[in-house]
């Protein structure tokens, strides 16, 4: 049989435990975000694949220059690097 004192104790302990649980979750989230921010700052010091120019351009203007012969490029085509060594 539950007495009135034990029932009152449940109404006190239950919300206190809930608040402690919520505080633990908030602290865990804050620590996780801080850890991600530190790892992002470390990654920003190292150039990633988007910052390093690749051999395959994705810029629309550069792609047009490669794929479309302008009049200037038709009369002066690019010289291969191996021919420059001669």
Beta strands, then each sheet from edge to edge (+ up, - down):
end
